[in-house]
Amino acid sequence: MDFFEEIRGYLNFGIELKRLPFVLLDIFLVALILYWLYLLIQETRAWRISLGLIFILFVLVFSKILGLVTLNWIFQHLLTMLIVAIPVVFQPELRSALEKLGRLRLSEFSQKKPTAEEVVEEIVNACEFMARAKVGALIVIQKKTGLRDYIETGTRLDADLSTPLLLNIFHKNTPLHDGAVIVVGNKIKAAGCLLPMAEQRIKSGLGARHQAALGLSKETDALIIVVSEERGEISLAKEGKMVLKLSPFDLKKILLSELCGK
Protein backbone atom coordinates (compact mmCIF):
# COMPACT_ATOMS: atom_id res chain seq x y z
CA MET A 1 0.00 0.00 0.00
CA ASP A 2 2.80 2.41 0.91
CA PHE A 3 4.48 1.54 -2.40
CA PHE A 4 1.44 2.60 -4.43
CA GLU A 5 1.07 5.82 -2.43
CA GLU A 6 4.69 6.59 -3.13
CA ILE A 7 4.14 6.01 -6.87
CA ARG A 8 1.07 8.26 -6.77
CA GLY A 9 3.16 10.95 -5.12
CA TYR A 10 5.74 10.78 -7.87
CA LEU A 11 3.00 11.03 -10.51
CA ASN A 12 1.50 14.12 -8.80
CA PHE A 13 4.97 15.64 -8.61
CA GLY A 14 5.37 15.01 -12.33
CA ILE A 15 2.08 16.78 -13.06
CA GLU A 16 3.22 19.77 -10.97
CA LEU A 17 6.49 19.86 -12.91
CA LYS A 18 4.52 20.01 -16.15
CA ARG A 19 2.58 23.02 -14.81
CA LEU A 20 5.70 24.79 -13.56
CA PRO A 21 6.21 26.87 -16.76
CA PHE A 22 2.59 28.09 -16.53
CA VAL A 23 3.03 28.95 -12.85
CA LEU A 24 6.18 30.94 -13.66
CA LEU A 25 4.36 32.68 -16.53
CA ASP A 26 1.51 33.55 -14.18
CA ILE A 27 3.93 35.07 -11.65
CA PHE A 28 5.74 37.00 -14.40
CA LEU A 29 2.52 38.49 -15.83
CA VAL A 30 1.25 39.54 -12.39
CA ALA A 31 4.64 41.13 -11.59
CA LEU A 32 4.56 42.95 -14.97
CA ILE A 33 1.08 44.34 -14.28
CA LEU A 34 2.07 45.49 -10.78
CA TYR A 35 5.21 47.16 -12.17
CA TRP A 36 3.15 48.91 -14.84
CA LEU A 37 0.72 50.17 -12.19
CA TYR A 38 3.68 51.41 -10.17
CA LEU A 39 5.01 53.33 -13.19
CA LEU A 40 1.55 54.75 -13.74
CA ILE A 41 1.12 56.25 -10.26
CA GLN A 42 4.69 56.98 -9.18
CA GLU A 43 4.57 60.51 -10.62
CA THR A 44 1.30 61.49 -8.97
CA ARG A 45 -0.08 62.20 -5.53
CA ALA A 46 -1.88 58.85 -5.86
CA TRP A 47 1.43 57.20 -4.91
CA ARG A 48 1.30 58.77 -1.45
CA ILE A 49 -2.36 57.76 -1.11
CA SER A 50 -1.38 54.20 -2.02
CA LEU A 51 1.25 54.19 0.71
CA GLY A 52 -1.45 55.32 3.15
CA LEU A 53 -3.68 52.42 2.09
CA ILE A 54 -0.81 49.96 2.55
CA PHE A 55 -0.25 51.35 6.05
CA ILE A 56 -3.94 50.85 6.92
CA LEU A 57 -3.79 47.25 5.65
CA PHE A 58 -0.68 46.64 7.75
CA VAL A 59 -2.38 47.98 10.90
CA LEU A 60 -5.46 45.90 10.11
CA VAL A 61 -3.46 42.65 9.85
CA PHE A 62 -1.36 43.55 12.88
CA SER A 63 -4.43 44.25 15.06
CA LYS A 64 -6.04 41.01 13.88
CA ILE A 65 -3.00 38.95 14.86
CA LEU A 66 -2.73 40.57 18.30
CA GLY A 67 -6.48 40.39 18.89
CA LEU A 68 -6.95 44.17 19.23
CA VAL A 69 -10.70 44.04 18.66
CA THR A 70 -11.56 47.74 18.82
CA LEU A 71 -8.63 48.87 16.68
CA ASN A 72 -9.40 46.12 14.17
CA TRP A 73 -13.07 47.18 14.00
CA ILE A 74 -12.16 50.84 13.41
CA PHE A 75 -9.67 50.13 10.63
CA GLN A 76 -11.95 47.54 9.05
CA HIS A 77 -14.72 50.10 8.62
CA LEU A 78 -12.20 52.77 7.56
CA LEU A 79 -10.85 50.46 4.88
CA THR A 80 -14.39 49.74 3.66
CA MET A 81 -15.06 53.47 3.23
CA LEU A 82 -11.74 53.97 1.45
CA ILE A 83 -12.44 51.14 -0.99
CA VAL A 84 -15.68 52.89 -1.95
CA ALA A 85 -13.77 56.16 -2.37
CA ILE A 86 -10.91 54.68 -4.44
CA PRO A 87 -12.63 55.08 -7.87
CA VAL A 88 -13.16 58.77 -7.10
CA VAL A 89 -9.68 59.42 -5.68
CA PHE A 90 -7.88 57.55 -8.46
CA GLN A 91 -10.13 58.73 -11.30
CA PRO A 92 -7.33 60.51 -13.27
CA GLU A 93 -4.98 57.53 -12.92
CA LEU A 94 -7.68 55.02 -13.90
CA ARG A 95 -8.57 57.08 -16.97
CA SER A 96 -4.90 57.34 -17.91
CA ALA A 97 -4.44 53.58 -17.43
CA LEU A 98 -7.32 52.81 -19.79
CA GLU A 99 -5.93 55.20 -22.39
CA LYS A 100 -2.45 53.67 -22.22
CA LEU A 101 -3.57 50.05 -22.03
CA GLY A 102 -2.29 48.05 -24.97
CA ARG A 103 0.23 50.62 -26.17
CA LEU A 104 3.12 50.27 -23.74
CA ARG A 105 6.42 51.29 -25.27
CA LEU A 106 9.08 48.87 -24.13
CA SER A 107 11.75 51.23 -25.44
CA GLU A 108 11.04 53.51 -22.48
CA PHE A 109 12.46 50.88 -20.12
CA SER A 110 15.74 50.58 -22.03
CA GLN A 111 16.56 54.28 -22.33
CA LYS A 112 19.89 55.41 -20.94
CA LYS A 113 19.78 57.02 -17.52
CA PRO A 114 20.31 60.79 -17.62
CA THR A 115 23.57 62.21 -16.29
CA ALA A 116 22.70 64.35 -13.29
CA GLU A 117 25.98 66.30 -13.45
CA GLU A 118 25.23 67.42 -17.02
CA VAL A 119 21.71 68.45 -16.04
CA VAL A 120 23.06 70.53 -13.14
CA GLU A 121 25.64 72.18 -15.41
CA GLU A 122 23.01 73.20 -17.97
CA ILE A 123 20.64 74.57 -15.31
CA VAL A 124 23.34 76.55 -13.48
CA ASN A 125 24.62 78.06 -16.74
CA ALA A 126 21.10 79.15 -17.66
CA CYS A 127 20.44 80.62 -14.20
CA GLU A 128 23.74 82.52 -14.23
CA PHE A 129 22.95 84.08 -17.60
CA MET A 130 19.36 84.97 -16.62
CA ALA A 131 20.47 86.48 -13.31
CA ARG A 132 22.93 88.78 -15.11
CA ALA A 133 20.31 89.75 -17.68
CA LYS A 134 17.59 90.08 -15.00
CA VAL A 135 15.29 87.58 -16.67
CA GLY A 136 12.77 86.01 -14.30
CA ALA A 137 12.66 82.22 -14.13
CA LEU A 138 11.09 79.41 -12.10
CA ILE A 139 12.65 75.95 -12.51
CA VAL A 140 11.33 72.88 -10.67
CA ILE A 141 13.55 69.79 -10.40
CA GLN A 142 11.66 66.61 -9.52
CA LYS A 143 13.18 64.24 -6.99
CA LYS A 144 11.24 61.30 -5.49
CA THR A 145 7.76 62.83 -5.29
CA GLY A 146 6.05 62.81 -8.68
CA LEU A 147 4.87 66.10 -10.17
CA ARG A 148 2.47 64.91 -12.87
CA ASP A 149 -0.42 66.89 -11.36
CA TYR A 150 1.56 70.11 -11.90
CA ILE A 151 2.99 69.04 -15.27
CA GLU A 152 -0.56 68.72 -16.60
CA THR A 153 -1.25 72.40 -15.82
CA GLY A 154 1.36 73.53 -18.36
CA THR A 155 2.38 72.87 -21.95
CA ARG A 156 3.91 69.43 -22.42
CA LEU A 157 7.35 69.48 -24.05
CA ASP A 158 9.27 66.28 -23.23
CA ALA A 159 12.38 67.99 -24.61
CA ASP A 160 16.05 67.38 -23.83
CA LEU A 161 17.19 69.90 -21.24
CA SER A 162 19.71 72.46 -22.43
CA THR A 163 20.81 75.97 -21.52
CA PRO A 164 19.59 77.53 -24.82
CA LEU A 165 16.16 75.94 -24.43
CA LEU A 166 15.76 77.27 -20.87
CA LEU A 167 16.84 80.73 -22.01
CA ASN A 168 14.36 80.61 -24.87
CA ILE A 169 11.46 79.52 -22.64
CA PHE A 170 12.02 82.30 -20.10
CA HIS A 171 12.62 85.04 -22.65
CA LYS A 172 10.20 87.88 -21.91
CA ASN A 173 8.48 87.73 -25.29
CA THR A 174 7.68 84.01 -25.20
CA PRO A 175 4.21 82.78 -24.12
CA LEU A 176 5.58 80.31 -21.54
CA HIS A 177 7.93 82.59 -19.60
CA ASP A 178 5.44 83.36 -16.80
CA GLY A 179 4.96 79.80 -15.56
CA ALA A 180 7.32 77.19 -14.15
CA VAL A 181 9.49 74.72 -16.04
CA ILE A 182 9.41 71.20 -14.60
CA VAL A 183 12.52 69.07 -15.06
CA VAL A 184 12.40 65.27 -14.71
CA GLY A 185 15.74 63.54 -15.21
CA ASN A 186 17.35 65.16 -18.24
CA LYS A 187 14.02 66.22 -19.76
CA ILE A 188 11.99 69.40 -19.58
CA LYS A 189 8.62 67.75 -19.15
CA ALA A 190 6.52 70.92 -19.36
CA ALA A 191 6.67 74.71 -19.30
CA GLY A 192 4.19 77.37 -18.21
CA CYS A 193 3.11 75.21 -15.25
CA LEU A 194 1.09 76.54 -12.33
CA LEU A 195 2.37 75.94 -8.79
CA PRO A 196 0.55 76.23 -5.42
CA MET A 197 1.17 79.49 -3.60
CA ALA A 198 2.53 79.48 -0.04
CA GLU A 199 -0.19 80.22 2.52
CA GLN A 200 1.81 82.46 4.82
CA ARG A 201 3.45 85.71 3.81
CA ILE A 202 7.15 85.55 3.01
CA LYS A 203 9.86 88.18 3.25
CA SER A 204 8.87 91.58 1.91
CA GLY A 205 10.10 92.30 -1.60
CA LEU A 206 9.82 88.71 -2.81
CA GLY A 207 7.37 88.18 -5.64
CA ALA A 208 4.92 85.57 -6.88
CA ARG A 209 7.66 83.25 -8.16
CA HIS A 210 9.16 82.97 -4.67
CA GLN A 211 5.70 82.44 -3.19
CA ALA A 212 4.97 79.64 -5.65
CA ALA A 213 8.38 78.03 -5.12
CA LEU A 214 7.90 78.00 -1.37
CA GLY A 215 4.37 76.62 -1.74
CA LEU A 216 5.49 73.65 -3.86
CA SER A 217 8.49 72.95 -1.61
CA LYS A 218 6.08 72.39 1.29
CA GLU A 219 4.04 69.83 -0.63
CA THR A 220 6.84 67.88 -2.37
CA ASP A 221 10.56 67.15 -2.06
CA ALA A 222 11.29 69.02 -5.32
CA LEU A 223 14.04 71.61 -5.65
CA ILE A 224 12.70 74.91 -6.97
CA ILE A 225 15.06 77.54 -8.38
CA VAL A 226 13.92 81.14 -8.67
CA VAL A 227 15.68 83.86 -10.66
CA SER A 228 14.46 87.31 -9.64
CA GLU A 229 13.56 89.62 -12.50
CA GLU A 230 13.85 92.74 -10.32
CA ARG A 231 17.10 92.05 -8.46
CA GLY A 232 18.81 89.50 -10.69
CA GLU A 233 19.32 87.15 -7.73
CA ILE A 234 19.14 83.35 -7.59
CA SER A 235 17.17 81.63 -4.81
CA LEU A 236 16.33 78.02 -4.06
CA ALA A 237 13.33 76.58 -2.19
CA LYS A 238 13.55 73.21 -0.46
CA GLU A 239 11.43 71.53 2.23
CA GLY A 240 9.47 74.70 2.97
CA LYS A 241 12.57 76.92 3.29
CA MET A 242 14.00 79.53 0.96
CA VAL A 243 17.74 80.13 0.48
CA LEU A 244 18.30 83.62 -0.97
CA LYS A 245 21.11 85.32 -2.89
CA LEU A 246 22.89 82.21 -4.13
CA SER A 247 25.93 82.52 -6.36
CA PRO A 248 26.13 80.16 -9.38
CA PHE A 249 28.86 78.26 -7.52
CA ASP A 250 26.67 77.81 -4.42
CA LEU A 251 23.70 76.76 -6.55
CA LYS A 252 25.79 74.15 -8.35
CA LYS A 253 27.13 72.85 -5.04
CA ILE A 254 23.62 72.43 -3.59
CA LEU A 255 22.24 70.76 -6.73
CA LEU A 256 25.14 68.31 -6.96
CA SER A 257 24.68 67.45 -3.29
CA GLU A 258 20.92 66.91 -3.66
CA LEU A 259 20.89 65.12 -7.02
CA CYS A 260 24.26 63.36 -7.14
CA GLY A 261 25.17 62.98 -3.46
CA LYS A 262 28.37 65.00 -3.98
C-alpha positions as CSV (number, residue, x, y, z in Angstrom):
1,M,0.0,0.0,0.0
2,D,2.8,2.4,0.9
3,F,4.5,1.5,-2.4
4,F,1.4,2.6,-4.4
5,E,1.1,5.8,-2.4
6,E,4.7,6.6,-3.1
7,I,4.1,6.0,-6.9
8,R,1.1,8.3,-6.8
9,G,3.2,11.0,-5.1
10,Y,5.7,10.8,-7.9
11,L,3.0,11.0,-10.5
12,N,1.5,14.1,-8.8
13,F,5.0,15.6,-8.6
14,G,5.4,15.0,-12.3
15,I,2.1,16.8,-13.1
16,E,3.2,19.8,-11.0
17,L,6.5,19.9,-12.9
18,K,4.5,20.0,-16.1
19,R,2.6,23.0,-14.8
20,L,5.7,24.8,-13.6
21,P,6.2,26.9,-16.8
22,F,2.6,28.1,-16.5
23,V,3.0,28.9,-12.8
24,L,6.2,30.9,-13.7
25,L,4.4,32.7,-16.5
26,D,1.5,33.5,-14.2
27,I,3.9,35.1,-11.6
28,F,5.7,37.0,-14.4
29,L,2.5,38.5,-15.8
30,V,1.2,39.5,-12.4
31,A,4.6,41.1,-11.6
32,L,4.6,42.9,-15.0
33,I,1.1,44.3,-14.3
34,L,2.1,45.5,-10.8
35,Y,5.2,47.2,-12.2
36,W,3.1,48.9,-14.8
37,L,0.7,50.2,-12.2
38,Y,3.7,51.4,-10.2
39,L,5.0,53.3,-13.2
40,L,1.5,54.8,-13.7
41,I,1.1,56.3,-10.3
42,Q,4.7,57.0,-9.2
43,E,4.6,60.5,-10.6
44,T,1.3,61.5,-9.0
45,R,-0.1,62.2,-5.5
46,A,-1.9,58.8,-5.9
47,W,1.4,57.2,-4.9
48,R,1.3,58.8,-1.4
49,I,-2.4,57.8,-1.1
50,S,-1.4,54.2,-2.0
51,L,1.3,54.2,0.7
52,G,-1.5,55.3,3.2
53,L,-3.7,52.4,2.1
54,I,-0.8,50.0,2.6
55,F,-0.3,51.3,6.1
56,I,-3.9,50.9,6.9
57,L,-3.8,47.2,5.7
58,F,-0.7,46.6,7.8
59,V,-2.4,48.0,10.9
60,L,-5.5,45.9,10.1
61,V,-3.5,42.7,9.8
62,F,-1.4,43.6,12.9
63,S,-4.4,44.3,15.1
64,K,-6.0,41.0,13.9
65,I,-3.0,39.0,14.9
66,L,-2.7,40.6,18.3
67,G,-6.5,40.4,18.9
68,L,-6.9,44.2,19.2
69,V,-10.7,44.0,18.7
70,T,-11.6,47.7,18.8
71,L,-8.6,48.9,16.7
72,N,-9.4,46.1,14.2
73,W,-13.1,47.2,14.0
74,I,-12.2,50.8,13.4
75,F,-9.7,50.1,10.6
76,Q,-11.9,47.5,9.0
77,H,-14.7,50.1,8.6
78,L,-12.2,52.8,7.6
79,L,-10.9,50.5,4.9
80,T,-14.4,49.7,3.7
81,M,-15.1,53.5,3.2
82,L,-11.7,54.0,1.5
83,I,-12.4,51.1,-1.0
84,V,-15.7,52.9,-1.9
85,A,-13.8,56.2,-2.4
86,I,-10.9,54.7,-4.4
87,P,-12.6,55.1,-7.9
88,V,-13.2,58.8,-7.1
89,V,-9.7,59.4,-5.7
90,F,-7.9,57.6,-8.5
91,Q,-10.1,58.7,-11.3
92,P,-7.3,60.5,-13.3
93,E,-5.0,57.5,-12.9
94,L,-7.7,55.0,-13.9
95,R,-8.6,57.1,-17.0
96,S,-4.9,57.3,-17.9
97,A,-4.4,53.6,-17.4
98,L,-7.3,52.8,-19.8
99,E,-5.9,55.2,-22.4
100,K,-2.4,53.7,-22.2
101,L,-3.6,50.0,-22.0
102,G,-2.3,48.1,-25.0
103,R,0.2,50.6,-26.2
104,L,3.1,50.3,-23.7
105,R,6.4,51.3,-25.3
106,L,9.1,48.9,-24.1
107,S,11.8,51.2,-25.4
108,E,11.0,53.5,-22.5
109,F,12.5,50.9,-20.1
110,S,15.7,50.6,-22.0
111,Q,16.6,54.3,-22.3
112,K,19.9,55.4,-20.9
113,K,19.8,57.0,-17.5
114,P,20.3,60.8,-17.6
115,T,23.6,62.2,-16.3
116,A,22.7,64.4,-13.3
117,E,26.0,66.3,-13.4
118,E,25.2,67.4,-17.0
119,V,21.7,68.5,-16.0
120,V,23.1,70.5,-13.1
121,E,25.6,72.2,-15.4
122,E,23.0,73.2,-18.0
123,I,20.6,74.6,-15.3
124,V,23.3,76.5,-13.5
125,N,24.6,78.1,-16.7
126,A,21.1,79.2,-17.7
127,C,20.4,80.6,-14.2
128,E,23.7,82.5,-14.2
129,F,22.9,84.1,-17.6
130,M,19.4,85.0,-16.6
131,A,20.5,86.5,-13.3
132,R,22.9,88.8,-15.1
133,A,20.3,89.7,-17.7
134,K,17.6,90.1,-15.0
135,V,15.3,87.6,-16.7
136,G,12.8,86.0,-14.3
137,A,12.7,82.2,-14.1
138,L,11.1,79.4,-12.1
139,I,12.7,76.0,-12.5
140,V,11.3,72.9,-10.7
141,I,13.5,69.8,-10.4
142,Q,11.7,66.6,-9.5
143,K,13.2,64.2,-7.0
144,K,11.2,61.3,-5.5
145,T,7.8,62.8,-5.3
146,G,6.0,62.8,-8.7
147,L,4.9,66.1,-10.2
148,R,2.5,64.9,-12.9
149,D,-0.4,66.9,-11.4
150,Y,1.6,70.1,-11.9
151,I,3.0,69.0,-15.3
152,E,-0.6,68.7,-16.6
153,T,-1.3,72.4,-15.8
154,G,1.4,73.5,-18.4
155,T,2.4,72.9,-22.0
156,R,3.9,69.4,-22.4
157,L,7.3,69.5,-24.1
158,D,9.3,66.3,-23.2
159,A,12.4,68.0,-24.6
160,D,16.1,67.4,-23.8
161,L,17.2,69.9,-21.2
162,S,19.7,72.5,-22.4
163,T,20.8,76.0,-21.5
164,P,19.6,77.5,-24.8
165,L,16.2,75.9,-24.4
166,L,15.8,77.3,-20.9
167,L,16.8,80.7,-22.0
168,N,14.4,80.6,-24.9
169,I,11.5,79.5,-22.6
170,F,12.0,82.3,-20.1
171,H,12.6,85.0,-22.7
172,K,10.2,87.9,-21.9
173,N,8.5,87.7,-25.3
174,T,7.7,84.0,-25.2
175,P,4.2,82.8,-24.1
176,L,5.6,80.3,-21.5
177,H,7.9,82.6,-19.6
178,D,5.4,83.4,-16.8
179,G,5.0,79.8,-15.6
180,A,7.3,77.2,-14.2
181,V,9.5,74.7,-16.0
182,I,9.4,71.2,-14.6
183,V,12.5,69.1,-15.1
184,V,12.4,65.3,-14.7
185,G,15.7,63.5,-15.2
186,N,17.3,65.2,-18.2
187,K,14.0,66.2,-19.8
188,I,12.0,69.4,-19.6
189,K,8.6,67.8,-19.2
190,A,6.5,70.9,-19.4
191,A,6.7,74.7,-19.3
192,G,4.2,77.4,-18.2
193,C,3.1,75.2,-15.2
194,L,1.1,76.5,-12.3
195,L,2.4,75.9,-8.8
196,P,0.6,76.2,-5.4
197,M,1.2,79.5,-3.6
198,A,2.5,79.5,0.0
199,E,-0.2,80.2,2.5
200,Q,1.8,82.5,4.8
201,R,3.4,85.7,3.8
202,I,7.2,85.6,3.0
203,K,9.9,88.2,3.2
204,S,8.9,91.6,1.9
205,G,10.1,92.3,-1.6
206,L,9.8,88.7,-2.8
207,G,7.4,88.2,-5.6
208,A,4.9,85.6,-6.9
209,R,7.7,83.3,-8.2
210,H,9.2,83.0,-4.7
211,Q,5.7,82.4,-3.2
212,A,5.0,79.6,-5.7
213,A,8.4,78.0,-5.1
214,L,7.9,78.0,-1.4
215,G,4.4,76.6,-1.7
216,L,5.5,73.7,-3.9
217,S,8.5,72.9,-1.6
218,K,6.1,72.4,1.3
219,E,4.0,69.8,-0.6
220,T,6.8,67.9,-2.4
221,D,10.6,67.2,-2.1
222,A,11.3,69.0,-5.3
223,L,14.0,71.6,-5.6
224,I,12.7,74.9,-7.0
225,I,15.1,77.5,-8.4
226,V,13.9,81.1,-8.7
227,V,15.7,83.9,-10.7
228,S,14.5,87.3,-9.6
229,E,13.6,89.6,-12.5
230,E,13.8,92.7,-10.3
231,R,17.1,92.0,-8.5
232,G,18.8,89.5,-10.7
233,E,19.3,87.1,-7.7
234,I,19.1,83.3,-7.6
235,S,17.2,81.6,-4.8
236,L,16.3,78.0,-4.1
237,A,13.3,76.6,-2.2
238,K,13.6,73.2,-0.5
239,E,11.4,71.5,2.2
240,G,9.5,74.7,3.0
241,K,12.6,76.9,3.3
242,M,14.0,79.5,1.0
243,V,17.7,80.1,0.5
244,L,18.3,83.6,-1.0
245,K,21.1,85.3,-2.9
246,L,22.9,82.2,-4.1
247,S,25.9,82.5,-6.4
248,P,26.1,80.2,-9.4
249,F,28.9,78.3,-7.5
250,D,26.7,77.8,-4.4
251,L,23.7,76.8,-6.6
252,K,25.8,74.2,-8.4
253,K,27.1,72.8,-5.0
254,I,23.6,72.4,-3.6
255,L,22.2,70.8,-6.7
256,L,25.1,68.3,-7.0
257,S,24.7,67.4,-3.3
258,E,20.9,66.9,-3.7
259,L,20.9,65.1,-7.0
260,C,24.3,63.4,-7.1
261,G,25.2,63.0,-3.5
262,K,28.4,65.0,-4.0
